[in-house]
Amino acid sequence: MLRTAKEVQLGNYAPAPFVLTHGHGRRVTDASGREYLDLSGGISVLSVGHSHPRLAAAIGEQAARLMHVSNLFYNDRAIELAEAICARTPFDKVYFCNSGSEANEALLKLARRYHYDRGDRKRVEFVSTHNSFHGRTMGSLSLTGQSKYHKGMAPLLEGVSFVEFNDLAALDVAVSDETAAVIFEPVQAEGGIIPTSPEFIQGARRICDERGALFFLDEIQTGYARTGRFLAQEWFDVVPDACSLAKGIGGGFPLGAIAVTERVAGGLPPGSHASTFGGNPLACAAGLAVLYIIDEENLIENANRLGEYLASRLQQIDERLPSTAGTRGLGLLQGLVLADDVDPAATLGAIFSAGLLLTLAGGNVIRISPSLNVTQDELDEGLAILESTLEHPARST
Ligand SMILES: Cc1ncc(COP(=O)(O)O)c(C=O)c1O
């Protein structure tokens, strides 16, 4: 199977050398029958675990009832999901798409069109942060503040500037009367699990208000209870003009969204933006089932409680082992930084070989972002594997 994969799939990924075929809860099985404990959560996507029976049933029932209608017609599931998201957040309206990159594209277009329609036609620029990750489509890639993702892709979108994350003074200088919007992640996730400071996120809101720019948060990795609040912005008491959502909101079914306040709700008038699959009833039924399970299983509380537990256990590991160099995170989005002399890729390979699935972030950070219904026993089991692997880590040469 691995040979066929290399023959028929594009080489843009470099997956681990096994083929996953089944999953249930936090366990996945490969084609040879080997089982792994999955604390990667599909990179913060599997909010309710692999193949949750209720989610699988909701998708099956909806597939048999109504899978797709074009956006020339309303559908009941999209209305219900938009209503449910608005009820849980400070936002008033929702637009659905299929991925995180697409959600950020929608934010870019909304910002430009909002100012354009108000006659403020020079406001076309964006301020993002160094080390950020906002996606891989040309617009979202242009917002992404890591040059390794830009290699060979120029020219990117014009008018995007970058400031250091958590440097409020730099943001203050960067936002001008040509800035359409400022965007960043409440926790830089792909960049290495780096939380915003309260001063930065609150200051950004204030600066945008003072200068007439819009303020957006990319909650694609942090939203939907991942950090122990429904949205990470709640930790800081900040309401942006809009936020992008994806990853966990479909629990594994492709679904993205932007949620916006009344102020910018008219930002995308009819004809200005669209997505063929966006908001289709099948994806929205999955989104509704995820919300139902989050409530039914008390998963915000679980993410909060076990996020604290995970953070404190990682700190203990970090204090004991010379192969690590710190921990950081928020809720169930935690990172363990590897020491300079440790080889991250080889260490991750050893973790896989020991039966645990995790991912790297920021090159040298082991990311733990399990499903929100992970148990303490599962965390303990995974942390024991992580700790013993890091006792004798692969060294960089
Ligand atoms: C914060 C953030 N924004 C955007 C994206 C892009 O999402 P997608 O891969 O669904 O396009 C990601 C994906 O990792 C992300 O973490």
The ligand as an SDF file (V2000), in Angstrom:
LIG
                    3D

 16 16  0  0  0  0  0  0  0  0999 V2000
   -4.8020   28.7640   12.7500 C   0  0  0  0  0  0  0  0  0  0  0  0
   -5.0110   28.1170   11.4280 C   0  0  0  0  0  0  0  0  0  0  0  0
   -5.5400   28.8320   10.4320 N   0  0  0  0  0  0  0  0  0  0  0  0
   -5.7780   28.2830    9.2210 C   0  0  0  0  0  0  0  0  0  0  0  0
   -5.4550   26.9690    8.9520 C   0  0  0  0  0  0  0  0  0  0  0  0
   -5.7210   26.3880    7.5860 C   0  0  0  0  0  0  0  0  0  0  0  0
   -6.7900   25.4990    7.6550 O   0  0  0  0  0  0  0  0  0  0  0  0
   -7.0360   24.4610    6.4640 P   0  0  0  0  0  0  0  0  0  0  0  0
   -5.8810   23.5230    6.4320 O   0  0  0  0  0  0  0  0  0  0  0  0
   -8.3440   23.7950    6.8460 O   0  0  0  0  0  0  0  0  0  0  0  0
   -7.1570   25.2300    5.2030 O   0  0  0  0  0  0  0  0  0  0  0  0
   -4.8800   26.1910    9.9670 C   0  0  0  0  0  0  0  0  0  0  0  0
   -4.4900   24.7920    9.7140 C   0  0  0  0  0  0  0  0  0  0  0  0
   -3.6300   24.2350   10.3570 O   0  0  0  0  0  0  0  0  0  0  0  0
   -4.6550   26.7830   11.2340 C   0  0  0  0  0  0  0  0  0  0  0  0
   -4.1080   26.0830   12.2370 O   0  0  0  0  0  0  0  0  0  0  0  0
  1  2  1  0
  2  3  1  0
  2 15  2  0
  3  4  2  0
  4  5  1  0
  5  6  1  0
  5 12  2  0
  6  7  1  0
  7  8  1  0
  8  9  2  0
  8 10  1  0
  8 11  1  0
 12 13  1  0
 12 15  1  0
 13 14  2  0
 15 16  1  0
M  END
$$$$
